[in-house]
Amino acid sequence: MKVKIGFIGVGWRAHGYMRVVEEFRRRMEVSGVLVHSPQRAEQMEREFPGKVDQDLEKFMERDHDFVMVLVPKEAVLYYITELMKKGIPVLSETPPGNGVTELNQCYELKERYQGKIQVTEQCFLRPYYQAVLNLIQKGVLGSISNMGMGTLHDYHAMSIMRKTLGVGFENCTIDAREYYFPVQYHCGREGMCAARSDHMVDDHRKRAELVFESGKVGFYDFSDEQYFNYFRTRHIYVRGEAGEIYDKDVAFLGEHHLPVLGKIVRDELGQYENLEGCGLRGLTLHDRQLYENPYWREDVRLNDDEIAMAGILDGMARYAAGGEEIYPLEEALQDTYLHLTLDESIRQGRPFTTTTQSWAK
């Protein structure tokens, strides 16, 4: 049987997930789409004939295994509430609320209705981060003391930071600043555009230091242009007492108390004379298999983010059917809370210390 996935919202992020569902059409399908404007309804009807609604009640009457809520943060809590009232499992957009008050309200809704809800935070399932977490879990770096995030923004970065440091729901003190630097714009969601020396934008950069109760420290440094701009690269490092990961480079204490140096290497199909198709098989370090793409044997070709999106969809399907959570709501709420506190530190120009919220008790 196919997993039936409903969509509320048809923006850029929703279409990304719809593409992944289409790749797995033998075992997944879009069961319904909720839109508001007649123009959008007409457009989506061409893509999903007979599955488009403009009325929420009619949409919820369809047969959904779970529903993805991919709308602006100001509207997300309303839809979560209505779906939970009907007992429909929810896979919510990030963040699952607008501000700390709504984050606590979202958790209260889960408790009140005993609802099944998770959040579309897939970054930790991307191949590289899975490889990093694998190395940490194997203990080759020793106890992790600090890390730096310059690869993801806001709550996405907080998720990876907490996972790599292993700080759980610890409170922390955040000291953050923001800056604006000019940079040439030449690539965005629309793809590569004709680069012109006069096409400049202000690159909004946030830098922060997060000191957790255990003494572990996370350093955050990200700017708006880093995802697409070829002149603003992305970097990450994780440091333990016996080793370090810096981007693809790995160093740790090996046998005979000698350092082991190496690189995380992608095992890509379809290169040079390989005729197995195009796609990622896994990531390795020397003879260690750090990560295996769970979909490489299927007839799909996905980029790293799509692999992670497929992982979230599969994880949500298992959870909706009675299995374990893959990214619990509580984790999403904590990651968003840290991001909001970071922004509050910027706004007020002083350090802020987090407090234990309802979901962390």
C-alpha positions, 0 to 999 in steps of 0.5 A: 500500500502507498503512503498517502500524504496530504499537503497544506501549502504549495510554496517552494518547500512544499514543491520540494517534498512533492518532487521527492514523493514523485520519485517514490511514486511506487510507495508514496502518493499525494493524497490531497492539496489544500490551497486558498486562491482560485488561481493556485487551485487551477494550477495545482489541479493540473498537477494533481487532478481531483485532489485539490481543495480550497476548503479545510474541512473537505481536505481533512475528509480525504484519506491521509496517512499524515498531512504536511503543513508547509505554510508561513509560521504565522499560520502553522499553529492554526492548521496544527490545531485543526488537524489534531482535533481530527486525530490526523498525524501532522508533519509540520513546517519549521518552525512549528509556531511564531514565537516562544508562546506559540511553541509552548502552545504547540506542545500543549496541543500535543499533550491535550490531544495526544496527537502525532506530530513531528517537524520537517527538520531533515538536515541531520539526515543529510549524508555528511551530517550522518557521517559526522554523527557516526564518527562522534558516536564511535568515540574516535574524537573522544568527548566533544567540547566545542563545535562551530556551525557555518553551514546551516541557518537558525533552527537547522544549525541549532539541531546539528549543534545540539546533536554534535555536542550532545547537550540535550535540553541543557540551558545555555547563555547566548551572546550574538551579533549581526553584521551586513557586508556587500557581496555580488549576487549571482545565484539563488533559488531561481538558479544561476543568473547572469553575474553583474558587478553592479548587482550587489546585496547586503549579506546579513551575517549572524555570529554567536557563542552558545555556552551550555550548562555542561561547559560545552560551547557552540559557535554559530556563524552564518550569512544569508548568502551562504546557501547559494552564493559561490563567494560565501562558502560553508564550513563546520568543525567539531572538536573533541579531546582526541580528535577533530573534524573540519569539513571533510578533514578528520584527525584523531588518535589511533593505534600506538598513540599516533594521529590518524589523518584522512578525508571523508570521501563520497562514493558516487556512482556514474563517474568516469567509466562507472555505468551504475547510474548517477547517485550517492552510494555512501561516505567513507573514511579510509576503510570505515563506512561512515554512511550508506545511502538507504535509497541507492539500490532503489531506482531514484536519483536524489541530491543530499537534501532530497535523501534527507527529505525522503528519510523524514517522510519514511520516518513520519510514515513509520511514526504515523503507523505506530512506530518511533519518532524520528525527530520529536516535536520536543527537539524541534521546539528546543532548536527553535527556542535557541534560534529565537533566543539568539535573535533576541540577543542580537536585538537587545545587544546583550547575552541572554540565558535560556530557561527550561520550557514546558517541552523540556520538563 
